[in-house]
Amino acid sequence: MTTRFPRRTTAALCAAAAAVLMAASACSTGEGDLANEEPTAAAADVAITPEDGGSEVRTDSPIVVSADKGKITDVQVEQKLSGEESDDSMTGAYNEGKTEWVSDWTMHPGSDVVVTAVAENSEGESTEFISEFSTTEAVEGQRLEVKSINVEPGSTVGVGMPVIVGFDMPVENKAQVEAAMEVRSEKPAEGAWNWFGDKQAVFRPKEYWEPHQKVTVNLNLAGVSASEGVLGVENRQLEFEVGRSQISSIDEDSHQMVVERDGETIKEFPVSLGMATQRKYTTTSGTHLTMAFHTDYRMSNDTLGVSKDDPSYYEEFVAYAVRISNSGEFLHTADWNYQLGEANTSHGCVNMSVSDSQWFYEESLRGDPVDVTGTDRELEVDNGWGYWQRSADEWISQSATGEADDTSEAGTPGSPHREA
């Protein structure tokens, strides 16, 4: 518990001094006056953990402030990092009676921490308490860092956009790391993280994002215990906008593509899908997302292992191409295909005319859903951004915490702190 001396606030000290002066100047008959005085309320008492003076404190230890004979009115946490940098952004939550405050996140490795708490007693007199301690360092070679994020800060995306975080080291304590990554949206939504391997976490809502809103991702990873001896070393934040809703539907049987924007049909194109003579030439059915946009793009089946000596080898440069999977599927210009809207003759991509492919290229955002139906090859959940292939209930259950996160509220399911 804290060993620092509590300090009365200036208001409390001035009130006490005034009382002394008044007593000294008043007429008194001695003991009788003292017997009639009201008893003074005991000052609030506060305990802070980690304790004052501690060193090598675990970064994933929660900061806990507890009050006795009063309630907590304020808690400030300053973390002084190397290079004289400081971070005072630590947030926390009170219990119902404001007799306890617990930090939301873990602490920076190798930091000097100052916790300042103020509590007041039943008469409203405030007392300040301080605890100072230092946290353990992150060991070189065991420092978890974010390697990649698929969303560009400040970008505008489609309603199906996932948040994909890639790490440079394997994560074993997935529940703690999930709990350290907060996703906030302006409009109500529920979502969760799923893991694809030990180095990639993906967040998506149960249903598509509501359009026209801002989403903020707070990666509060500094100090989180990712694996035995491995600590997160930085916090990051990014914001992006969800734009209008644009959802495209492609039917293999009708050879048509229909584009809906904010619930209204705005375009219909003739297309040609995969010829399906082999599995690799079959367009996958399912919910795809637009991933990347290219002009003058080289298309070849050598990416599928076909050599130039093979009679089926081809190479084309297309004016416009929009990727929708990692297995080589694009919506792209095919000015050589004279059977658009009539037959499926491609090698697995969605063939379009020059004007239609240009329109789709120019009018699409990354993360726009593209639903393909009618083929006998299903899109895999980990093929590109095929994450919408997993049902909402399954997506929530596959998260490490096993709970849905309400993105309109602060905080996350679970806790980033170590288990007691």
N, C-alpha and C positions, 0 to 999 in steps of 0.2 A: 504494500500500500504506500501511498505517497508520504514522504517524510518532509516535504517542503512546508514552510510555515504559511498558514492561511493569512490573507491580508484583507482587512475590512476596506470597503470602498470609501472614497472621500466623503460621500454623503453621510455614511454611518459615523465616520470619525468626527465630522463637524457637529453632528447631532449630539454625540457624546460630550464633546468639548463645551457646547452650549449648555448642556445639562449641568456640568460641573460649575460653570460660571454663575448660573442661576442659583444653584444650591449655596454657593459661597456668599452671594449678596442678599439672600432672603433671611428674614427673622426666623429664629429657630428656638424651640424649647428643648432641643436635644433628642433624646431617644424616642419620644412619642412621634415625631415627624417621620423618622426612619421606619417606624413600624407600619405607618400608613402608606408607604410607597408601594407602587405596583411592582411585582417581580419582573426582571428583564428576561425576555425569551432567549433561550440558548441559540447560539449561532449555528447555522447549517454546517454539517460536517460532510466532507466529500472524500471518497477514495478513488484513486485513478490507477488502473493497470494498463500497460506495464508500469512497474514501480519506478519512482524517481531514482536516477543514478544507475539504472540498468545498462548493460552493454551486451553486444552480440544478441540482442533480442530478435526472435524469429519475425521475419517480415509478415508472415501470415497469421500472427497473433492479433486478435481483435483488440482495439482500444475500447476499454469499458470505463465509464464514469458513473459512480453510484453515490447518491446523496442520502444522508440520514438527518432527520430533524429539519427538513426543508425540501425544496425542489430545485432542479437544475434550470437555469435560465439561458445559459450560453456555453458552447464548447467550441474552441478554435484549435486546430491542429496545424502546426507549421513543420514542414520537413525540409531541413537544410541539406542540400545535396552537395556533391563535390563541385568545385569551381564556383563556390559562393552562390550557386543557384538555389532557389527555394520554391517550395510548392505548398500552398495553403488551401488546396482545393478539396481536401478530405471532407466528405459528408458523412452523416450518421443519422440514426433514428432514435427517438425517445420512446420510452414506454408510455402507457396511458397516463400515469400520474406524474410523469417527468421526473421520476426519481432515478432513472437510469438512461444512459445514452450509450449506444454501441456503434462503432464505425462501420461504414458500408463496405469499404475496400481494404486491400492489403497495403502495406507501407513500402516505400522505396528502399531497396537494398542500399546499405552503406550510408544511411542518412542519420543526422542528428534531429531528433524529434522533440518538439515542445508542445505539450498539451496544456492549454489554459482553460479552466472550467470556472464558471461563476454559478453560485447557488444562493438562494435567499431563504431566510427563516420565515416563521409565521407572521412576523411583524414587517416583512418586506426588506429587512436588512440584508445586504449582499456581501458575500465573502468570495474571494478569488483563491483558487488553488492551482498549483503548477506542478507538472511532472516532466522531467527531462531525461531522455535516454537515447541510446543509439542502436541501430539495427545491424544485423549481420550483412556482410558483403556478399555480392554475387561472385562466384568463382569463375575465373576465365575458362572458357570451354563448356560452361554449364549455365549459359545466359540465354534464356528463351527470348527470341525476337520475332517480330512480324516480318515475314519475307515478302508477302504480297497481299493485296486487297483488290478485288476485281472491280470495285466501283471507284470512279474518279471523283475526288472531292469537288463539290459544286456542280456536278453533272446532272442532267435531267434524263430519267430512265423510264422504261416501261413498267406496267403494273405487275409484271411477273418477276421483276429483278430480285435475285437472291444476293445476300452478302456473303462473299467467300473469303475467308481469312486463311492464308497459308503461313505456317510456322517453319522456322529453320531447324527445329529439333522435335523429336517425338514427344507427344503429350500423353502421360499416363493418367494423371489426375484430371480427367476430362470434366467431371462435374464442377470442380473448383474453377477451372478455366472458363467453362460456360458461364458460371455465376459472376465472373469478372467482366463479361462482355455484355454491355447494356445497349439495347436497341430501343430508341424512343421515336414514336410517330405522332404527328399532330392529330390524326384521326384514329379512333379506337381500332385495335387489331390484336390478335393473339398469334404467337409464333414460337419457334424453338430452333435450337441449333441441332444439327446432325453432323456426325463425323464420317469422313471418307478417308480411311487410313488414320494414322496417328498424327499427321501434320496438317490436316485440312479440316476446318470447321465451316459449316454452311448454315446460314440463317435464312429462313423464309417464313412468311405468315401462313396461317392455315388456309386462307383464301387470298386472292390477289390483293395487292395494296389498293386502297381507295385512291383514285386519281387526285391530282392537284394538291399535293401536300409535301411537307418537308420531313425527312427522316434523318435522325442523328444516331451515329454509332459511337459509343464510348468504350474504348478498349482499355479497361482499368487493370492492366496486366502487371504493372510494377509490383514486385514482391509476391506474386502468386506462385505457389509451389506447383510447377507443371509436372515434375517427376522427382524422384529421389535426388536431392541436391541441386535440382535445376530450378532457377528462379526467373520470373519475368523481370525485365529491366526497364521497361518504358510504358507510359500511357499514351494513347493516341485517340484522336477524335476526328471524325469526318462527317460531313453533312451532304445530302444529295436531295434532289427534288424528284418526286414521282409526277410524271406528266399526265397527259390525257390517256384514256384507256383505248388501246388499239389491239384488237384480237383478230387474227386471220384464221380461217378454216379452209382446209384443202381436202376435197373428197376424191379418193383414188378412182371411184367408179364413174363420176361425172366429169372428171378432168377439169374441174373448176376450182378457183380460189376466191373466197369471199372475205372482204375486209370490213370489219365493223369498228367504228370509232364512237366512243361514249354511247354505245348501245344502238347506233344507227348504221346501216349498211351504206358505205360510201364508194366501194369499188368491187368489181367482179372481173376476174381475169381467166382466160383459158390457159391451162398449164398442161405439162406432161411430166409424169412421175417415172420412177424406175421401172425398167422392162421386166424385172423379177425373174429373169432366166436363171439367176444364181442369187444366193442370199445377199452377197455384197452389192448386187445391182437392184436390191429391193429397198424402196424408201421406207423408213421406220414410221409406224403409227404411234401416236401419242402426242403429249404436249411438249413442244420444243420452245425454245426462246431464241430470239435473235441475239447473236453473240458478237459478231464483228462484221465490218463493212469494207468492201474492197472495190476498186476500179481497176480495169485492165488486168484482171486476175488470171493467172495460169491455172488451167484445169487439166489434170492428167490422171489416168488410172495407174500410173507408176506408184502413186501413194498407196495403192492397194496391192502392190507387189507385182504388177504386170510389167514385164520387160519390153524394151523397144522392139525386140525381135518377135514378139507375140503378135499375131494377126489382129487381135482385138485391142492392141495398144492405141491410145489416142492422146492428143495434146491440143488444147484450144486455149486461146486468150479471150476472156469474156469481158464485156464492157462493165457490167455491174454484178456483184456477187455478195450475198448476205449469208453468213454461216449460221447454221442452226443445230449442229452437233459436232462432235469430235471425230466421227467416223466418216467424214468427208461429204456431208450433206450441206448443200447450199441452195438458196433460191437465186437463180442467176439467168443472165441473158443467154438465149440459145437461138440466135438468128438463123441457124441452119436447120432447126426443127420445124418442119411444115405440118406436123400433126398435133400442134397445141390444141387442147380442147377436144381431141378426137381419140388419141391413143397414148399409152405410156411406153415411151421408147428411150428414156434416159438411162444412165448408169447408176441411178439412185438419187440424183438431185432433182429439184423441182425446176423444170425448164420454163422460161417465160420469154415473151417478146422483148425487143429492145425498149420500147416505150413503157411497157408495164414494169419491167425490171428496174428501169430508171426511176419510175414513180415510187416503187416500193423502197428502193434504196434511199431516196430523198425524204420519204415520209415516215420512216421507221426510226425507233429508238432502241438502244440496247435493252434487252429485257422484255420486249413485246412478245406475247405468246403467239405461237403458230401451231394450231391443232391439225394433225394429219390423221385421217381415218380411212379404213378400207383395205390396208395391206396386211399381210400375215407375218410381218416382222415388227416386234414391239421395241420401242425405244427404251434402252436401259436407263436406270435412274442416274447412273454415273457417266453417261455418254453426253459429254458437253455439259449443258445446264439442264439435264432431264429431271431435275429434282421434283417437278410437279407430277411425275409419274407415281410418286409415293402418296398415298391418301393422307388427309389431314390428321386423322387419328393415329395412323402408323408413324407419321412424321413426329408427332409429339411423343409417342411412346419410345421412339428410337433415340430421343435426346438423352444425355447422361443424367440430367436431373429428373426426367420423366414427367415434367410439368410444363404447361403452357405459360408463356411470358406475356403479360398484358403490356403492350408497348406504349400505351397511353399513360402509364403510371411509372414513376421512378422505381429503380431497383430491378432485381432479377430473381428468378426462383433459386432456391438453394443459397449457399454462402461460399465466398471465395476463401474464407478462413479455414485453417486446419481443424479437423475434428478433435473435440476434447478427448 
